[in-house]
Amino acid sequence: MVRLAARLSPLAVGLSLMGSMPLAAAQSSQVVTEWALFYQILYIGIAVGIVVFGLLFYAIIRYREKPAEPGAE
């Protein structure tokens, strides 16, 4: 497992650096606007995902089936 993580870590660093830089070096105003829109939608999606997963985990913990107590019938 450690070997796999060691092999994948340079790939993860490279992809994270590529994702933060737009590939269009000569940025027109349209490219800048599109990247701004992309990042706005990305951040909103991340926030919604965090809320949804938080509510999901809350519901799983809150409404899980409790083990039956002996003699409680």
Phi and psi in radians as a Rosetta constraint file:
Dihedral C 1 N 2 CA 2 C 2 CIRCULARHARMONIC -1.186 0.35
Dihedral N 2 CA 2 C 2 N 3 CIRCULARHARMONIC -0.644 0.35
Dihedral C 2 N 3 CA 3 C 3 CIRCULARHARMONIC -1.116 0.35
Dihedral N 3 CA 3 C 3 N 4 CIRCULARHARMONIC -0.721 0.35
Dihedral C 3 N 4 CA 4 C 4 CIRCULARHARMONIC -1.094 0.35
Dihedral N 4 CA 4 C 4 N 5 CIRCULARHARMONIC -0.753 0.35
Dihedral C 4 N 5 CA 5 C 5 CIRCULARHARMONIC -1.127 0.35
Dihedral N 5 CA 5 C 5 N 6 CIRCULARHARMONIC -0.654 0.35
Dihedral C 5 N 6 CA 6 C 6 CIRCULARHARMONIC -1.176 0.35
Dihedral N 6 CA 6 C 6 N 7 CIRCULARHARMONIC -0.585 0.35
Dihedral C 6 N 7 CA 7 C 7 CIRCULARHARMONIC -1.317 0.35
Dihedral N 7 CA 7 C 7 N 8 CIRCULARHARMONIC -0.599 0.35
Dihedral C 7 N 8 CA 8 C 8 CIRCULARHARMONIC -1.512 0.35
Dihedral N 8 CA 8 C 8 N 9 CIRCULARHARMONIC -0.310 0.35
Dihedral C 8 N 9 CA 9 C 9 CIRCULARHARMONIC -1.105 0.35
Dihedral N 9 CA 9 C 9 N 10 CIRCULARHARMONIC -0.744 0.35
Dihedral C 9 N 10 CA 10 C 10 CIRCULARHARMONIC -1.110 0.35
Dihedral N 10 CA 10 C 10 N 11 CIRCULARHARMONIC -0.606 0.35
Dihedral C 10 N 11 CA 11 C 11 CIRCULARHARMONIC -1.129 0.35
Dihedral N 11 CA 11 C 11 N 12 CIRCULARHARMONIC -0.752 0.35
Dihedral C 11 N 12 CA 12 C 12 CIRCULARHARMONIC -1.131 0.35
Dihedral N 12 CA 12 C 12 N 13 CIRCULARHARMONIC -0.718 0.35
Dihedral C 12 N 13 CA 13 C 13 CIRCULARHARMONIC -1.133 0.35
Dihedral N 13 CA 13 C 13 N 14 CIRCULARHARMONIC -0.768 0.35
Dihedral C 13 N 14 CA 14 C 14 CIRCULARHARMONIC -1.095 0.35
Dihedral N 14 CA 14 C 14 N 15 CIRCULARHARMONIC -0.764 0.35
Dihedral C 14 N 15 CA 15 C 15 CIRCULARHARMONIC -1.176 0.35
Dihedral N 15 CA 15 C 15 N 16 CIRCULARHARMONIC -0.635 0.35
Dihedral C 15 N 16 CA 16 C 16 CIRCULARHARMONIC -1.187 0.35
Dihedral N 16 CA 16 C 16 N 17 CIRCULARHARMONIC -0.621 0.35
Dihedral C 16 N 17 CA 17 C 17 CIRCULARHARMONIC -1.249 0.35
Dihedral N 17 CA 17 C 17 N 18 CIRCULARHARMONIC -0.642 0.35
Dihedral C 17 N 18 CA 18 C 18 CIRCULARHARMONIC -1.178 0.35
Dihedral N 18 CA 18 C 18 N 19 CIRCULARHARMONIC -0.614 0.35
Dihedral C 18 N 19 CA 19 C 19 CIRCULARHARMONIC -1.224 0.35
Dihedral N 19 CA 19 C 19 N 20 CIRCULARHARMONIC -0.390 0.35
Dihedral C 19 N 20 CA 20 C 20 CIRCULARHARMONIC -1.574 0.35
Dihedral N 20 CA 20 C 20 N 21 CIRCULARHARMONIC -0.151 0.35
Dihedral C 20 N 21 CA 21 C 21 CIRCULARHARMONIC -2.028 0.35
Dihedral N 21 CA 21 C 21 N 22 CIRCULARHARMONIC 2.173 0.35
Dihedral C 21 N 22 CA 22 C 22 CIRCULARHARMONIC -1.121 0.35
Dihedral N 22 CA 22 C 22 N 23 CIRCULARHARMONIC 2.492 0.35
Dihedral C 22 N 23 CA 23 C 23 CIRCULARHARMONIC -1.342 0.35
Dihedral N 23 CA 23 C 23 N 24 CIRCULARHARMONIC -0.368 0.35
Dihedral C 23 N 24 CA 24 C 24 CIRCULARHARMONIC -1.384 0.35
Dihedral N 24 CA 24 C 24 N 25 CIRCULARHARMONIC 1.855 0.35
Dihedral C 24 N 25 CA 25 C 25 CIRCULARHARMONIC -1.236 0.35
Dihedral N 25 CA 25 C 25 N 26 CIRCULARHARMONIC -0.725 0.35
Dihedral C 25 N 26 CA 26 C 26 CIRCULARHARMONIC -1.538 0.35
Dihedral N 26 CA 26 C 26 N 27 CIRCULARHARMONIC 1.663 0.35
Dihedral C 26 N 27 CA 27 C 27 CIRCULARHARMONIC -1.530 0.35
Dihedral N 27 CA 27 C 27 N 28 CIRCULARHARMONIC 2.033 0.35
Dihedral C 27 N 28 CA 28 C 28 CIRCULARHARMONIC -1.467 0.35
Dihedral N 28 CA 28 C 28 N 29 CIRCULARHARMONIC 3.038 0.35
Dihedral C 28 N 29 CA 29 C 29 CIRCULARHARMONIC -1.164 0.35
Dihedral N 29 CA 29 C 29 N 30 CIRCULARHARMONIC -0.530 0.35
Dihedral C 29 N 30 CA 30 C 30 CIRCULARHARMONIC -1.196 0.35
Dihedral N 30 CA 30 C 30 N 31 CIRCULARHARMONIC -0.712 0.35
Dihedral C 30 N 31 CA 31 C 31 CIRCULARHARMONIC -1.116 0.35
Dihedral N 31 CA 31 C 31 N 32 CIRCULARHARMONIC -0.751 0.35
Dihedral C 31 N 32 CA 32 C 32 CIRCULARHARMONIC -1.092 0.35
Dihedral N 32 CA 32 C 32 N 33 CIRCULARHARMONIC -0.733 0.35
Dihedral C 32 N 33 CA 33 C 33 CIRCULARHARMONIC -1.124 0.35
Dihedral N 33 CA 33 C 33 N 34 CIRCULARHARMONIC -0.733 0.35
Dihedral C 33 N 34 CA 34 C 34 CIRCULARHARMONIC -1.155 0.35
Dihedral N 34 CA 34 C 34 N 35 CIRCULARHARMONIC -0.698 0.35
Dihedral C 34 N 35 CA 35 C 35 CIRCULARHARMONIC -1.166 0.35
Dihedral N 35 CA 35 C 35 N 36 CIRCULARHARMONIC -0.655 0.35
Dihedral C 35 N 36 CA 36 C 36 CIRCULARHARMONIC -1.104 0.35
Dihedral N 36 CA 36 C 36 N 37 CIRCULARHARMONIC -0.739 0.35
Dihedral C 36 N 37 CA 37 C 37 CIRCULARHARMONIC -1.119 0.35
Dihedral N 37 CA 37 C 37 N 38 CIRCULARHARMONIC -0.737 0.35
Dihedral C 37 N 38 CA 38 C 38 CIRCULARHARMONIC -1.028 0.35
Dihedral N 38 CA 38 C 38 N 39 CIRCULARHARMONIC -0.822 0.35
Dihedral C 38 N 39 CA 39 C 39 CIRCULARHARMONIC -1.196 0.35
Dihedral N 39 CA 39 C 39 N 40 CIRCULARHARMONIC -0.599 0.35
Dihedral C 39 N 40 CA 40 C 40 CIRCULARHARMONIC -1.097 0.35
Dihedral N 40 CA 40 C 40 N 41 CIRCULARHARMONIC -0.808 0.35
Dihedral C 40 N 41 CA 41 C 41 CIRCULARHARMONIC -1.146 0.35
Dihedral N 41 CA 41 C 41 N 42 CIRCULARHARMONIC -0.685 0.35
Dihedral C 41 N 42 CA 42 C 42 CIRCULARHARMONIC -1.064 0.35
Dihedral N 42 CA 42 C 42 N 43 CIRCULARHARMONIC -0.822 0.35
Dihedral C 42 N 43 CA 43 C 43 CIRCULARHARMONIC -1.168 0.35
Dihedral N 43 CA 43 C 43 N 44 CIRCULARHARMONIC -0.676 0.35
Dihedral C 43 N 44 CA 44 C 44 CIRCULARHARMONIC -1.130 0.35
Dihedral N 44 CA 44 C 44 N 45 CIRCULARHARMONIC -0.729 0.35
Dihedral C 44 N 45 CA 45 C 45 CIRCULARHARMONIC -1.105 0.35
Dihedral N 45 CA 45 C 45 N 46 CIRCULARHARMONIC -0.700 0.35
Dihedral C 45 N 46 CA 46 C 46 CIRCULARHARMONIC -1.128 0.35
Dihedral N 46 CA 46 C 46 N 47 CIRCULARHARMONIC -0.749 0.35
Dihedral C 46 N 47 CA 47 C 47 CIRCULARHARMONIC -1.108 0.35
Dihedral N 47 CA 47 C 47 N 48 CIRCULARHARMONIC -0.774 0.35
Dihedral C 47 N 48 CA 48 C 48 CIRCULARHARMONIC -1.108 0.35
Dihedral N 48 CA 48 C 48 N 49 CIRCULARHARMONIC -0.719 0.35
Dihedral C 48 N 49 CA 49 C 49 CIRCULARHARMONIC -1.082 0.35
Dihedral N 49 CA 49 C 49 N 50 CIRCULARHARMONIC -0.715 0.35
Dihedral C 49 N 50 CA 50 C 50 CIRCULARHARMONIC -1.110 0.35
Dihedral N 50 CA 50 C 50 N 51 CIRCULARHARMONIC -0.747 0.35
Dihedral C 50 N 51 CA 51 C 51 CIRCULARHARMONIC -1.129 0.35
Dihedral N 51 CA 51 C 51 N 52 CIRCULARHARMONIC -0.787 0.35
Dihedral C 51 N 52 CA 52 C 52 CIRCULARHARMONIC -1.104 0.35
Dihedral N 52 CA 52 C 52 N 53 CIRCULARHARMONIC -0.824 0.35
Dihedral C 52 N 53 CA 53 C 53 CIRCULARHARMONIC -1.160 0.35
Dihedral N 53 CA 53 C 53 N 54 CIRCULARHARMONIC -0.618 0.35
Dihedral C 53 N 54 CA 54 C 54 CIRCULARHARMONIC -1.090 0.35
Dihedral N 54 CA 54 C 54 N 55 CIRCULARHARMONIC -0.800 0.35
Dihedral C 54 N 55 CA 55 C 55 CIRCULARHARMONIC -1.135 0.35
Dihedral N 55 CA 55 C 55 N 56 CIRCULARHARMONIC -0.646 0.35
Dihedral C 55 N 56 CA 56 C 56 CIRCULARHARMONIC -1.096 0.35
Dihedral N 56 CA 56 C 56 N 57 CIRCULARHARMONIC -0.843 0.35
Dihedral C 56 N 57 CA 57 C 57 CIRCULARHARMONIC -1.135 0.35
Dihedral N 57 CA 57 C 57 N 58 CIRCULARHARMONIC -0.650 0.35
Dihedral C 57 N 58 CA 58 C 58 CIRCULARHARMONIC -1.077 0.35
Dihedral N 58 CA 58 C 58 N 59 CIRCULARHARMONIC -0.799 0.35
Dihedral C 58 N 59 CA 59 C 59 CIRCULARHARMONIC -1.136 0.35
Dihedral N 59 CA 59 C 59 N 60 CIRCULARHARMONIC -0.677 0.35
Dihedral C 59 N 60 CA 60 C 60 CIRCULARHARMONIC -1.118 0.35
Dihedral N 60 CA 60 C 60 N 61 CIRCULARHARMONIC -0.772 0.35
Dihedral C 60 N 61 CA 61 C 61 CIRCULARHARMONIC -1.244 0.35
Dihedral N 61 CA 61 C 61 N 62 CIRCULARHARMONIC -0.757 0.35
Dihedral C 61 N 62 CA 62 C 62 CIRCULARHARMONIC -1.190 0.35
Dihedral N 62 CA 62 C 62 N 63 CIRCULARHARMONIC -0.728 0.35
Dihedral C 62 N 63 CA 63 C 63 CIRCULARHARMONIC -1.914 0.35
Dihedral N 63 CA 63 C 63 N 64 CIRCULARHARMONIC 0.386 0.35
Dihedral C 63 N 64 CA 64 C 64 CIRCULARHARMONIC -1.230 0.35
Dihedral N 64 CA 64 C 64 N 65 CIRCULARHARMONIC 2.745 0.35
Dihedral C 64 N 65 CA 65 C 65 CIRCULARHARMONIC -1.315 0.35
Dihedral N 65 CA 65 C 65 N 66 CIRCULARHARMONIC 2.221 0.35
Dihedral C 65 N 66 CA 66 C 66 CIRCULARHARMONIC -1.465 0.35
Dihedral N 66 CA 66 C 66 N 67 CIRCULARHARMONIC 2.527 0.35
Dihedral C 66 N 67 CA 67 C 67 CIRCULARHARMONIC -1.166 0.35
Dihedral N 67 CA 67 C 67 N 68 CIRCULARHARMONIC 2.460 0.35
Dihedral C 67 N 68 CA 68 C 68 CIRCULARHARMONIC -1.212 0.35
Dihedral N 68 CA 68 C 68 N 69 CIRCULARHARMONIC 2.390 0.35
Dihedral C 68 N 69 CA 69 C 69 CIRCULARHARMONIC -1.430 0.35
Dihedral N 69 CA 69 C 69 N 70 CIRCULARHARMONIC 2.469 0.35
Dihedral C 69 N 70 CA 70 C 70 CIRCULARHARMONIC -1.143 0.35
Dihedral N 70 CA 70 C 70 N 71 CIRCULARHARMONIC 2.289 0.35
Dihedral C 70 N 71 CA 71 C 71 CIRCULARHARMONIC 1.417 0.35
Dihedral N 71 CA 71 C 71 N 72 CIRCULARHARMONIC 0.200 0.35
Dihedral C 71 N 72 CA 72 C 72 CIRCULARHARMONIC -1.563 0.35
Dihedral N 72 CA 72 C 72 N 73 CIRCULARHARMONIC -0.008 0.35
